[in-house]
Amino acid sequence: MDPTPEIRTTGGLVQGRRDHTLSVFRGIPYAEPPFGPQRFRAPLPARPWKGVHNALAFGPAVPQRSHPGAVMTAESGCAADGSDNCLTLNIWSPDLTASLPVMVWIHGGAYLEGSAANPHYDGAALARCGVVMVSLNYRTGVEGFAHIAGAPDNRGILDQIAALRWVRDNIAAFGGDPRTVTVFGQSAGAGCIAAQLAMPMAQGLFRRAILQSLPGTYFTPELAATISTTIAAELGVRATLDDLSPSPPRTLLDATYAVIDRMPGLVDSWGPMALTPTPFSPIVDGSLLPQSPWRALENGAAREIDLLVGHTRDEYRLIATHFGLDITEALVTRTLHELAPTPHGAASYRTDHPALSPAELHELVHADWLFRMPTLHLAEAHHPSPTWLYELTWSFNESEGASHSLDFLLLFDTLTPADIRNHPTAHPTALAELPRISHEIRTAWTTFAATGTPGWAPYTPDQALTRIYSATPTTAPYPESCSRRIWQTHPFDVLPLSDSGPGCTHGGDPDKIPR
């Protein structure tokens, strides 16, 4: 085996490295740097290069703040002046001469941050299961998701589509089958994939999709424009292409985080998205993204796509810890008013869960509104096309539970025995259970990518069969039956600028929101 394999791509020759049984290529440009004349523009294919491109190191992350130790963020971003090309992708291949299923990972990070160089996204474990694994960077924050007059919306998703086109045109040379591409992503990554299911320009670029912890936030142009105007006002400019283009990326990051700090006080005008950790989400602009994913799938979009969706049981626990709120009864009442579906959702939560503490009830309604019910409703919108549902209930410690992001740590096999041994509230059996649960998830995902089925019965609304990833995985009716019933008639759709319809009433003085 060549220790430094060379592959010819549409851009030129790339040289990777043999890593045990895999050929690994890192930092391959798929688009032009999104700065200078390309700032806030749709991506352009990378210009061909002369000679051999050294594909031995990950490309730089897109501009973002560094959060050392966080599982979803990069340690550093690209140069503050945007001189680096951050739009790159990475490939792990077990056989350069084969025609294997391809899995393309789209990372999460609240549409605000993230990088394919994150060690928790190491593609080696999946590639060793017999797939060609691809990961990529895309623009986040203002660069990728702010509504800017004169610029296309959803630029981060346009980056992902550009990368998928690169995969279509080049992956055969790396041992992958371009006809058998599965896109998979978690959190914001899942939100981007759901948007692609509804986008005509993404049709034909993938055969299957796996959505892990789909967020239920998609914005109207009016809401997105108001948010961008507020961020730009921090710099004393307008949210236009001409006004924002001269602003260094780091300046826009500072303005963004200044607005994030104020978001809880804006709930009466911005609606429930102000209760989330991010001011960004895909924008349903009526053209690039014609409809919300739920409406699009109900109307027949993506019928040819095999779909696997799911969530963790305790989706909001880590996010609640991040906010660090004092959860009072007054805050729970306000939260139920803001998030629970009308007219009876708030009362139903209290009736169905009389033993929950204020903190537990606050966590539950946030988990349902932001992740669990949007994911379930997407499965129901895609039925009767091939659809599978899962829930992760296994956890390795008491304090975090089956938390947001735990599923991808198990999938990529990057939750280590040391992580468990060193956790102060680790379960005594978790260390022994880890290899099996990780293997089960990884096998299901790669089997789905190869065959179109993960190994259990498809989801139907009448039986609601779900793969429950506990210490001993089983297939059974969807376990969150109370939440399913409370939300069964709620229409997940785009979020408007102000109160409009079920679940979006925001009366009261924003200065009196319980903190």
Order of alpha helices (4+ residues) and beta strands (2+ residues): beta-beta-beta-beta-beta-beta-beta-alpha-beta-alpha-alpha-beta-alpha-beta-alpha-alpha-alpha-alpha-alpha-beta-alpha-alpha-alpha-alpha-alpha-beta-alpha-alpha-alpha-beta-beta-alpha
